[in-house]
Amino acid sequence: MTQIIDAHHHIWRQRDLPWLVGPMQPRIFGPYEPIRRDYPISEYLADIAECDVVKSVYVQANWAKEAFEDEVAYVQRASDETGFPHAIVGYADFLAEDVRPQLDRLTKYPAMRGLRMQLHWHENPQYRFAGAPDIARDPRLQRNVARLADYGWSFDLQVFAPQMAGAAELAAACPDVTFILQHAGMIEDLTPRGWNEWREGMRLLAARPNVVSKLSGLGTFIHRNDPEHIAAIVRETIALFGPARCLFGSNFPVEKLWTRYGDLVAAYRHALDPLGERAARAALHDTAAKVYRIA
Protein backbone atom coordinates (compact mmCIF):
# COMPACT_ATOMS: atom_id res chain seq x y z
CA MET A 1 0.00 0.00 0.00
CA THR A 2 1.22 3.50 -0.86
CA GLN A 3 3.01 5.27 1.97
CA ILE A 4 1.79 8.73 2.96
CA ILE A 5 3.38 12.11 3.47
CA ASP A 6 1.01 14.33 5.44
CA ALA A 7 1.72 17.71 3.87
CA HIS A 8 -0.48 19.79 6.18
CA HIS A 9 -0.94 19.40 9.90
CA HIS A 10 -0.51 21.47 13.05
CA ILE A 11 0.77 20.96 16.57
CA TRP A 12 0.21 23.66 19.13
CA ARG A 13 0.10 24.95 22.66
CA GLN A 14 -3.16 26.64 23.53
CA ARG A 15 -1.48 29.57 25.26
CA ASP A 16 0.34 30.55 22.07
CA LEU A 17 -2.69 30.85 19.80
CA PRO A 18 -4.74 34.02 20.25
CA TRP A 19 -7.83 32.40 18.75
CA LEU A 20 -7.76 29.66 21.40
CA VAL A 21 -7.54 32.06 24.32
CA GLY A 22 -10.54 33.87 25.81
CA PRO A 23 -14.02 33.86 24.25
CA MET A 24 -14.47 31.56 21.27
CA GLN A 25 -13.84 33.47 18.05
CA PRO A 26 -15.78 32.52 14.89
CA ARG A 27 -13.69 30.19 12.76
CA ILE A 28 -14.06 28.95 9.23
CA PHE A 29 -14.51 25.36 10.42
CA GLY A 30 -17.32 26.10 12.90
CA PRO A 31 -17.41 25.42 16.67
CA TYR A 32 -14.11 24.08 17.94
CA GLU A 33 -14.37 23.44 21.69
CA PRO A 34 -12.78 19.95 21.42
CA ILE A 35 -9.52 21.42 20.06
CA ARG A 36 -9.29 24.46 22.36
CA ARG A 37 -6.39 22.78 24.12
CA ASP A 38 -2.81 21.68 23.57
CA TYR A 39 -2.28 19.42 20.57
CA PRO A 40 1.30 18.19 21.02
CA ILE A 41 3.41 16.13 18.68
CA SER A 42 2.84 13.06 20.87
CA GLU A 43 -0.91 13.18 20.21
CA TYR A 44 -0.36 13.70 16.49
CA LEU A 45 1.92 10.65 16.39
CA ALA A 46 -0.75 8.63 18.20
CA ASP A 47 -3.36 9.80 15.68
CA ILE A 48 -1.30 8.70 12.69
CA ALA A 49 -0.26 5.34 14.16
CA GLU A 50 -1.02 2.44 11.82
CA CYS A 51 -1.86 4.81 8.93
CA ASP A 52 1.46 4.35 7.11
CA VAL A 53 2.44 8.01 7.42
CA VAL A 54 6.19 8.15 6.89
CA LYS A 55 6.79 11.93 6.86
CA SER A 56 4.89 15.11 7.58
CA VAL A 57 4.84 18.88 7.05
CA TYR A 58 3.79 21.39 9.70
CA VAL A 59 1.93 24.48 8.46
CA GLN A 60 1.72 27.61 10.59
CA ALA A 61 -1.22 27.84 12.96
CA ASN A 62 -1.70 31.60 13.43
CA TRP A 63 0.34 32.31 16.51
CA ALA A 64 0.55 36.00 17.38
CA LYS A 65 2.30 37.67 14.43
CA GLU A 66 5.21 38.91 16.51
CA ALA A 67 5.82 35.31 17.67
CA PHE A 68 6.46 33.98 14.17
CA GLU A 69 9.96 32.82 15.07
CA ASP A 70 8.82 31.32 18.38
CA GLU A 71 6.38 29.13 16.45
CA VAL A 72 9.07 27.78 14.14
CA ALA A 73 11.44 27.22 17.08
CA TYR A 74 8.75 25.25 18.93
CA VAL A 75 8.11 23.00 15.95
CA GLN A 76 11.81 22.56 15.23
CA ARG A 77 12.30 21.30 18.80
CA ALA A 78 9.54 18.75 18.26
CA SER A 79 11.25 17.66 15.05
CA ASP A 80 14.62 17.35 16.76
CA GLU A 81 13.15 15.33 19.62
CA THR A 82 10.81 12.97 17.74
CA GLY A 83 11.76 13.07 14.04
CA PHE A 84 8.37 14.61 13.17
CA PRO A 85 7.61 16.85 11.37
CA HIS A 86 10.14 16.74 8.57
CA ALA A 87 9.39 20.19 7.16
CA ILE A 88 8.03 23.46 8.52
CA VAL A 89 5.96 26.14 6.80
CA GLY A 90 6.20 29.25 8.93
CA TYR A 91 4.64 32.70 8.87
CA ALA A 92 5.94 36.08 7.75
CA ASP A 93 4.23 39.38 6.99
CA PHE A 94 4.53 39.79 3.23
CA LEU A 95 2.96 43.24 3.41
CA ALA A 96 6.00 44.54 5.27
CA GLU A 97 8.17 47.00 3.37
CA ASP A 98 10.83 44.30 3.14
CA VAL A 99 10.10 40.77 4.35
CA ARG A 100 13.75 39.66 4.26
CA PRO A 101 14.62 40.54 7.87
CA GLN A 102 11.84 38.19 8.99
CA LEU A 103 12.96 35.46 6.62
CA ASP A 104 16.56 35.83 7.75
CA ARG A 105 15.51 35.06 11.32
CA LEU A 106 14.09 31.72 10.16
CA THR A 107 17.08 30.50 8.16
CA LYS A 108 18.73 28.89 11.19
CA TYR A 109 15.93 26.30 11.52
CA PRO A 110 16.87 23.32 9.35
CA ALA A 111 13.31 22.08 8.78
CA MET A 112 12.15 25.38 7.23
CA ARG A 113 10.77 24.87 3.74
CA GLY A 114 8.18 27.57 3.13
CA LEU A 115 5.90 30.34 4.37
CA ARG A 116 2.19 30.93 4.56
CA MET A 117 0.36 34.22 4.92
CA GLN A 118 -3.34 33.55 4.51
CA LEU A 119 -4.85 35.70 1.77
CA HIS A 120 -8.42 34.41 1.78
CA TRP A 121 -11.22 36.97 1.92
CA HIS A 122 -14.95 36.31 1.73
CA GLU A 123 -18.15 38.32 1.81
CA ASN A 124 -19.15 36.21 4.81
CA PRO A 125 -17.18 37.69 7.76
CA GLN A 126 -16.96 34.25 9.39
CA TYR A 127 -14.94 33.05 6.39
CA ARG A 128 -12.84 36.21 6.09
CA PHE A 129 -9.18 36.32 7.07
CA ALA A 130 -7.33 38.84 4.91
CA GLY A 131 -8.07 42.54 5.04
CA ALA A 132 -9.02 42.88 1.36
CA PRO A 133 -10.13 40.56 -1.46
CA ASP A 134 -7.40 41.48 -3.96
CA ILE A 135 -4.39 41.27 -1.64
CA ALA A 136 -2.63 38.86 -4.02
CA ARG A 137 -2.40 41.73 -6.52
CA ASP A 138 -0.64 44.05 -4.05
CA PRO A 139 2.73 45.01 -5.60
CA ARG A 140 4.48 44.98 -2.22
CA LEU A 141 3.23 41.49 -1.44
CA GLN A 142 4.23 40.26 -4.91
CA ARG A 143 7.70 41.74 -4.50
CA ASN A 144 8.16 40.10 -1.11
CA VAL A 145 6.84 36.70 -2.20
CA ALA A 146 9.24 36.74 -5.16
CA ARG A 147 12.11 37.03 -2.67
CA LEU A 148 11.36 33.52 -1.42
CA ALA A 149 13.23 32.23 -4.47
CA ASP A 150 16.48 33.49 -2.93
CA TYR A 151 15.85 31.28 0.10
CA GLY A 152 14.65 28.23 -1.81
CA TRP A 153 11.32 28.40 0.02
CA SER A 154 7.76 27.89 -1.22
CA PHE A 155 4.57 29.84 -0.55
CA ASP A 156 1.42 28.13 0.74
CA LEU A 157 -1.38 29.98 -1.05
CA GLN A 158 -4.83 30.22 0.55
CA VAL A 159 -7.64 31.88 -1.42
CA PHE A 160 -11.30 31.41 -2.32
CA ALA A 161 -12.54 30.90 -5.88
CA PRO A 162 -13.31 34.60 -6.59
CA GLN A 163 -9.70 35.45 -5.67
CA MET A 164 -8.07 32.88 -7.93
CA ALA A 165 -7.53 35.21 -10.88
CA GLY A 166 -5.46 37.48 -8.64
CA ALA A 167 -3.67 34.46 -7.17
CA ALA A 168 -2.74 33.30 -10.68
CA GLU A 169 -1.31 36.76 -11.33
CA LEU A 170 0.76 36.44 -8.15
CA ALA A 171 2.12 33.09 -9.32
CA ALA A 172 2.94 34.58 -12.71
CA ALA A 173 4.77 37.47 -11.05
CA CYS A 174 6.91 35.02 -9.05
CA PRO A 175 7.85 32.31 -11.56
CA ASP A 176 10.78 31.02 -9.48
CA VAL A 177 8.62 30.36 -6.39
CA THR A 178 6.55 27.20 -5.96
CA PHE A 179 3.00 27.90 -4.77
CA ILE A 180 1.05 25.23 -2.86
CA LEU A 181 -2.67 25.94 -3.14
CA GLN A 182 -4.31 25.20 0.20
CA HIS A 183 -7.28 22.88 0.54
CA ALA A 184 -7.79 22.48 -3.23
CA GLY A 185 -9.02 26.04 -3.49
CA MET A 186 -11.47 25.92 -0.57
CA ILE A 187 -14.72 25.39 -2.43
CA GLU A 188 -17.46 26.54 -0.07
CA ASP A 189 -20.35 27.28 -2.44
CA LEU A 190 -21.63 23.84 -3.46
CA THR A 191 -24.34 25.13 -5.79
CA PRO A 192 -23.82 24.55 -9.55
CA ARG A 193 -22.78 28.19 -9.85
CA GLY A 194 -20.25 27.77 -7.03
CA TRP A 195 -18.74 24.66 -8.58
CA ASN A 196 -18.39 26.41 -11.94
CA GLU A 197 -16.69 29.44 -10.40
CA TRP A 198 -14.29 27.14 -8.53
CA ARG A 199 -13.49 25.18 -11.70
CA GLU A 200 -12.77 28.33 -13.69
CA GLY A 201 -10.46 29.65 -10.99
CA MET A 202 -8.72 26.30 -10.63
CA ARG A 203 -8.09 26.25 -14.40
CA LEU A 204 -6.35 29.62 -14.14
CA LEU A 205 -4.12 28.35 -11.34
CA ALA A 206 -3.44 25.02 -13.02
CA ALA A 207 -2.22 26.94 -16.07
CA ARG A 208 0.63 28.31 -13.94
CA PRO A 209 3.36 25.61 -13.91
CA ASN A 210 4.68 26.75 -10.52
CA VAL A 211 1.37 26.03 -8.72
CA VAL A 212 0.52 22.69 -7.12
CA SER A 213 -2.67 21.85 -5.22
CA LYS A 214 -2.94 20.45 -1.73
CA LEU A 215 -5.76 17.93 -1.23
CA SER A 216 -6.64 18.86 2.33
CA GLY A 217 -9.25 20.48 4.53
CA LEU A 218 -12.14 19.20 2.44
CA GLY A 219 -14.42 18.82 5.46
CA THR A 220 -13.98 22.46 6.42
CA PHE A 221 -17.32 23.75 5.13
CA ILE A 222 -19.46 20.63 5.56
CA HIS A 223 -18.12 19.66 9.01
CA ARG A 224 -17.87 15.96 8.29
CA ASN A 225 -15.72 13.37 6.56
CA ASP A 226 -17.74 12.66 3.40
CA PRO A 227 -15.91 10.25 1.06
CA GLU A 228 -18.03 11.17 -1.97
CA HIS A 229 -17.53 14.90 -1.42
CA ILE A 230 -13.78 14.32 -1.08
CA ALA A 231 -13.76 12.12 -4.19
CA ALA A 232 -15.51 14.76 -6.30
CA ILE A 233 -12.99 17.48 -5.37
CA VAL A 234 -9.94 15.21 -5.53
CA ARG A 235 -10.77 13.81 -8.95
CA GLU A 236 -11.58 17.20 -10.50
CA THR A 237 -8.44 18.73 -9.02
CA ILE A 238 -6.24 15.92 -10.31
CA ALA A 239 -7.89 16.18 -13.72
CA LEU A 240 -6.82 19.84 -13.85
CA PHE A 241 -3.38 19.69 -12.22
CA GLY A 242 -2.35 16.08 -12.83
CA PRO A 243 -1.31 13.78 -9.96
CA ALA A 244 2.30 14.99 -10.06
CA ARG A 245 1.04 18.45 -9.01
CA CYS A 246 -1.25 17.30 -6.18
CA LEU A 247 -0.41 16.34 -2.59
CA PHE A 248 -2.32 15.11 0.45
CA GLY A 249 -2.65 16.93 3.78
CA SER A 250 -4.69 15.92 6.82
CA ASN A 251 -5.33 19.38 8.33
CA PHE A 252 -5.23 17.71 11.73
CA PRO A 253 -6.30 18.46 14.41
CA VAL A 254 -8.97 20.61 12.71
CA GLU A 255 -10.44 17.61 10.87
CA LYS A 256 -10.29 15.75 14.19
CA LEU A 257 -13.40 17.73 15.06
CA TRP A 258 -15.42 15.30 12.92
CA THR A 259 -13.29 12.28 12.03
CA ARG A 260 -10.49 9.91 12.96
CA TYR A 261 -7.21 10.06 11.06
CA GLY A 262 -7.61 6.54 9.73
CA ASP A 263 -11.09 7.26 8.42
CA LEU A 264 -9.84 10.41 6.71
CA VAL A 265 -7.04 8.50 4.99
CA ALA A 266 -9.53 5.84 3.92
CA ALA A 267 -11.68 8.52 2.27
CA TYR A 268 -8.74 9.83 0.26
CA ARG A 269 -7.67 6.33 -0.75
CA HIS A 270 -11.27 5.74 -1.90
CA ALA A 271 -11.04 8.89 -4.02
CA LEU A 272 -7.68 7.93 -5.53
CA ASP A 273 -8.19 4.20 -6.11
CA PRO A 274 -9.95 4.55 -9.51
CA LEU A 275 -7.04 6.68 -10.78
CA GLY A 276 -4.50 3.89 -10.37
CA GLU A 277 -1.46 3.21 -8.18
CA ARG A 278 0.84 5.66 -9.94
CA ALA A 279 -1.54 8.58 -9.39
CA ALA A 280 -2.16 7.54 -5.78
CA ARG A 281 1.56 7.35 -5.05
CA ALA A 282 2.11 10.80 -6.53
CA ALA A 283 -0.72 12.45 -4.60
CA LEU A 284 -0.08 10.66 -1.32
CA HIS A 285 3.71 10.70 -1.28
CA ASP A 286 5.88 11.73 -4.20
CA THR A 287 4.65 15.26 -4.91
CA ALA A 288 4.97 16.31 -1.27
CA ALA A 289 8.45 14.78 -1.06
CA LYS A 290 9.55 16.81 -4.06
CA VAL A 291 7.80 20.10 -3.26
CA TYR A 292 8.88 20.22 0.38
CA ARG A 293 12.26 18.56 -0.33
CA ILE A 294 11.87 15.76 2.17
CA ALA A 295 12.64 12.77 -0.06
C-alpha positions in Angstrom: 0.0 0.0 0.0 1.2 3.5 -0.9 3.0 5.3 2.0 1.8 8.7 3.0 3.4 12.1 3.5 1.0 14.3 5.4 1.7 17.7 3.9 -0.5 19.8 6.2 -0.9 19.4 9.9 -0.5 21.5 13.0 0.8 21.0 16.6 0.2 23.7 19.1 0.1 24.9 22.7 -3.2 26.6 23.5 -1.5 29.6 25.3 0.3 30.6 22.1 -2.7 30.9 19.8 -4.7 34.0 20.2 -7.8 32.4 18.7 -7.8 29.7 21.4 -7.5 32.1 24.3 -10.5 33.9 25.8 -14.0 33.9 24.2 -14.5 31.6 21.3 -13.8 33.5 18.0 -15.8 32.5 14.9 -13.7 30.2 12.8 -14.1 28.9 9.2 -14.5 25.4 10.4 -17.3 26.1 12.9 -17.4 25.4 16.7 -14.1 24.1 17.9 -14.4 23.4 21.7 -12.8 20.0 21.4 -9.5 21.4 20.1 -9.3 24.5 22.4 -6.4 22.8 24.1 -2.8 21.7 23.6 -2.3 19.4 20.6 1.3 18.2 21.0 3.4 16.1 18.7 2.8 13.1 20.9 -0.9 13.2 20.2 -0.4 13.7 16.5 1.9 10.7 16.4 -0.8 8.6 18.2 -3.4 9.8 15.7 -1.3 8.7 12.7 -0.3 5.3 14.2 -1.0 2.4 11.8 -1.9 4.8 8.9 1.5 4.4 7.1 2.4 8.0 7.4 6.2 8.2 6.9 6.8 11.9 6.9 4.9 15.1 7.6 4.8 18.9 7.1 3.8 21.4 9.7 1.9 24.5 8.5 1.7 27.6 10.6 -1.2 27.8 13.0 -1.7 31.6 13.4 0.3 32.3 16.5 0.6 36.0 17.4 2.3 37.7 14.4 5.2 38.9 16.5 5.8 35.3 17.7 6.5 34.0 14.2 10.0 32.8 15.1 8.8 31.3 18.4 6.4 29.1 16.5 9.1 27.8 14.1 11.4 27.2 17.1 8.7 25.2 18.9 8.1 23.0 15.9 11.8 22.6 15.2 12.3 21.3 18.8 9.5 18.7 18.3 11.2 17.7 15.0 14.6 17.4 16.8 13.2 15.3 19.6 10.8 13.0 17.7 11.8 13.1 14.0 8.4 14.6 13.2 7.6 16.9 11.4 10.1 16.7 8.6 9.4 20.2 7.2 8.0 23.5 8.5 6.0 26.1 6.8 6.2 29.3 8.9 4.6 32.7 8.9 5.9 36.1 7.7 4.2 39.4 7.0 4.5 39.8 3.2 3.0 43.2 3.4 6.0 44.5 5.3 8.2 47.0 3.4 10.8 44.3 3.1 10.1 40.8 4.4 13.7 39.7 4.3 14.6 40.5 7.9 11.8 38.2 9.0 13.0 35.5 6.6 16.6 35.8 7.7 15.5 35.1 11.3 14.1 31.7 10.2 17.1 30.5 8.2 18.7 28.9 11.2 15.9 26.3 11.5 16.9 23.3 9.3 13.3 22.1 8.8 12.1 25.4 7.2 10.8 24.9 3.7 8.2 27.6 3.1 5.9 30.3 4.4 2.2 30.9 4.6 0.4 34.2 4.9 -3.3 33.5 4.5 -4.9 35.7 1.8 -8.4 34.4 1.8 -11.2 37.0 1.9 -15.0 36.3 1.7 -18.2 38.3 1.8 -19.2 36.2 4.8 -17.2 37.7 7.8 -17.0 34.3 9.4 -14.9 33.1 6.4 -12.8 36.2 6.1 -9.2 36.3 7.1 -7.3 38.8 4.9 -8.1 42.5 5.0 -9.0 42.9 1.4 -10.1 40.6 -1.5 -7.4 41.5 -4.0 -4.4 41.3 -1.6 -2.6 38.9 -4.0 -2.4 41.7 -6.5 -0.6 44.0 -4.0 2.7 45.0 -5.6 4.5 45.0 -2.2 3.2 41.5 -1.4 4.2 40.3 -4.9 7.7 41.7 -4.5 8.2 40.1 -1.1 6.8 36.7 -2.2 9.2 36.7 -5.2 12.1 37.0 -2.7 11.4 33.5 -1.4 13.2 32.2 -4.5 16.5 33.5 -2.9 15.9 31.3 0.1 14.6 28.2 -1.8 11.3 28.4 0.0 7.8 27.9 -1.2 4.6 29.8 -0.5 1.4 28.1 0.7 -1.4 30.0 -1.0 -4.8 30.2 0.6 -7.6 31.9 -1.4 -11.3 31.4 -2.3 -12.5 30.9 -5.9 -13.3 34.6 -6.6 -9.7 35.4 -5.7 -8.1 32.9 -7.9 -7.5 35.2 -10.9 -5.5 37.5 -8.6 -3.7 34.5 -7.2 -2.7 33.3 -10.7 -1.3 36.8 -11.3 0.8 36.4 -8.2 2.1 33.1 -9.3 2.9 34.6 -12.7 4.8 37.5 -11.1 6.9 35.0 -9.0 7.9 32.3 -11.6 10.8 31.0 -9.5 8.6 30.4 -6.4 6.6 27.2 -6.0 3.0 27.9 -4.8 1.1 25.2 -2.9 -2.7 25.9 -3.1 -4.3 25.2 0.2 -7.3 22.9 0.5 -7.8 22.5 -3.2 -9.0 26.0 -3.5 -11.5 25.9 -0.6 -14.7 25.4 -2.4 -17.5 26.5 -0.1 -20.4 27.3 -2.4 -21.6 23.8 -3.5 -24.3 25.1 -5.8 -23.8 24.6 -9.6 -22.8 28.2 -9.9 -20.3 27.8 -7.0 -18.7 24.7 -8.6 -18.4 26.4 -11.9 -16.7 29.4 -10.4 -14.3 27.1 -8.5 -13.5 25.2 -11.7 -12.8 28.3 -13.7 -10.5 29.6 -11.0 -8.7 26.3 -10.6 -8.1 26.3 -14.4 -6.3 29.6 -14.1 -4.1 28.4 -11.3 -3.4 25.0 -13.0 -2.2 26.9 -16.1 0.6 28.3 -13.9 3.4 25.6 -13.9 4.7 26.8 -10.5 1.4 26.0 -8.7 0.5 22.7 -7.1 -2.7 21.8 -5.2 -2.9 20.5 -1.7 -5.8 17.9 -1.2 -6.6 18.9 2.3 -9.3 20.5 4.5 -12.1 19.2 2.4 -14.4 18.8 5.5 -14.0 22.5 6.4 -17.3 23.7 5.1 -19.5 20.6 5.6 -18.1 19.7 9.0 -17.9 16.0 8.3 -15.7 13.4 6.6 -17.7 12.7 3.4 -15.9 10.2 1.1 -18.0 11.2 -2.0 -17.5 14.9 -1.4 -13.8 14.3 -1.1 -13.8 12.1 -4.2 -15.5 14.8 -6.3 -13.0 17.5 -5.4 -9.9 15.2 -5.5 -10.8 13.8 -8.9 -11.6 17.2 -10.5 -8.4 18.7 -9.0 -6.2 15.9 -10.3 -7.9 16.2 -13.7 -6.8 19.8 -13.8 -3.4 19.7 -12.2 -2.4 16.1 -12.8 -1.3 13.8 -10.0 2.3 15.0 -10.1 1.0 18.5 -9.0 -1.3 17.3 -6.2 -0.4 16.3 -2.6 -2.3 15.1 0.5 -2.6 16.9 3.8 -4.7 15.9 6.8 -5.3 19.4 8.3 -5.2 17.7 11.7 -6.3 18.5 14.4 -9.0 20.6 12.7 -10.4 17.6 10.9 -10.3 15.7 14.2 -13.4 17.7 15.1 -15.4 15.3 12.9 -13.3 12.3 12.0 -10.5 9.9 13.0 -7.2 10.1 11.1 -7.6 6.5 9.7 -11.1 7.3 8.4 -9.8 10.4 6.7 -7.0 8.5 5.0 -9.5 5.8 3.9 -11.7 8.5 2.3 -8.7 9.8 0.3 -7.7 6.3 -0.8 -11.3 5.7 -1.9 -11.0 8.9 -4.0 -7.7 7.9 -5.5 -8.2 4.2 -6.1 -9.9 4.6 -9.5 -7.0 6.7 -10.8 -4.5 3.9 -10.4 -1.5 3.2 -8.2 0.8 5.7 -9.9 -1.5 8.6 -9.4 -2.2 7.5 -5.8 1.6 7.3 -5.1 2.1 10.8 -6.5 -0.7 12.4 -4.6 -0.1 10.7 -1.3 3.7 10.7 -1.3 5.9 11.7 -4.2 4.7 15.3 -4.9 5.0 16.3 -1.3 8.5 14.8 -1.1 9.5 16.8 -4.1 7.8 20.1 -3.3 8.9 20.2 0.4 12.3 18.6 -0.3 11.9 15.8 2.2 12.6 12.8 -0.1 
